[in-house]
Amino acid sequence: MKILLMGDASNYHAALAGALRSLGHEVCLASDGGGWIRTPRDIDLSRGASKAAGLALYGRLSWLQATTLRGFDVVQFISPGFVQLRPARLESLLRRFRRQNGSLFLSAIGYDHSLVKNLTSQHPALGYSEWQTGGRILPWRYDPNAQYDQWMAPDLAAYNDVFYSHIDGAVTALYEYHRILEAEHPSLPLTYGGIPVDISGLPHHHSRADGRIRILYACRRGREGEKGADVLLPMLRRLEAERPGRIEIVAPPNMPFADFVRVLSGCDIVCDQLYSYTPGTTALMAMAMGVVPISGGEEEYYRFIGEPPGLRPVFNPDPLDPEGTYARLLALVDDPALLRAMAATGPDFVRRHNDAELVAKRFVSAWER
């Protein structure tokens, strides 16, 4: 197949591109590299902050659609907002992709109007999220970085409807997105893909000789409310104070992807997020290296992917019970043998469910159907 991947998030399409190529497909990845994350791409779609920069990007994309970005069997979008342009510009590009290529699909991996609308509604598809938990609206809803008003703006809502009416299906990255799309777009063909992890390209975990437990606080700066840092970071600091000399908290600034992977490999635990039902990209990379993630690991997720009881490599925090979560975390760091045993199950779990080629084959199956 000849495949165009439009946009990227957390190295998702970059990892998918490599796996698809290893399966013999011709792949072109066009993205902005996630800005400072600097993920690899074949065509760079970065833009500046000015209106003129947006116009220049739109002009460049229009030219690329007339020359390079046409004639693909499949165009896979990372989100309805696959490049940083206004909804009207995105709609124009989308319609041209529809005319000039084969099937159009969505990689459901991040926010869009449908997701934000559902999770801030009175009857969300999930019992908890960063937007509301237990019927209570959380601070993330009002954080400027959440951009709630922009997500719910009429022009973006209208474009969102156009986007979903033009695609042939979606491949979901997480259990959460699958459930939300089932609720918001019940007639849309859905396939669970998972997050692709190139295990062979990751370094192995290396422990420290001093015996201390090193915990990486991995929350992206500016997204603290989204990840539950207001609950998780004080928990880590309390752990550090109650076990002096045994716990080291590593809290680096935002880093390019390659640097982040290097730092991650030198830690024993990574504190990823509070409100997820499932392990995301950081957690899965950590597990593949033999690092224990504090992330989503709800039983609904394990049942969804068909994983029987027993293999549970994720430390799953409970947003409704922070004290219980802290007690479990303290017990984990106080038992090095348990921590090592838990870490040892991670690579097998990732190979079983998120190996990049396995995920790529799920995408191919969705396209062929």
Helices and strands as residue ranges (DSSP letters): E 2-6, H 12-22, E 26-31, G 35-37, E 43-44, H 51-67, E 74-77, H 87-100, E 103-108, H 113-119, E 132-133, E 136-137, G 139-142, G 144-146, H 148-151, H 154-166, E 169-172, H 175-184, E 190-192, G 199-201, E 213-217, H 224-227, H 229-242, E 247-250, H 257-265, E 269-271, H 281-289, E 292-294, H 299-305, H 322-333, H 336-353, H 356-368
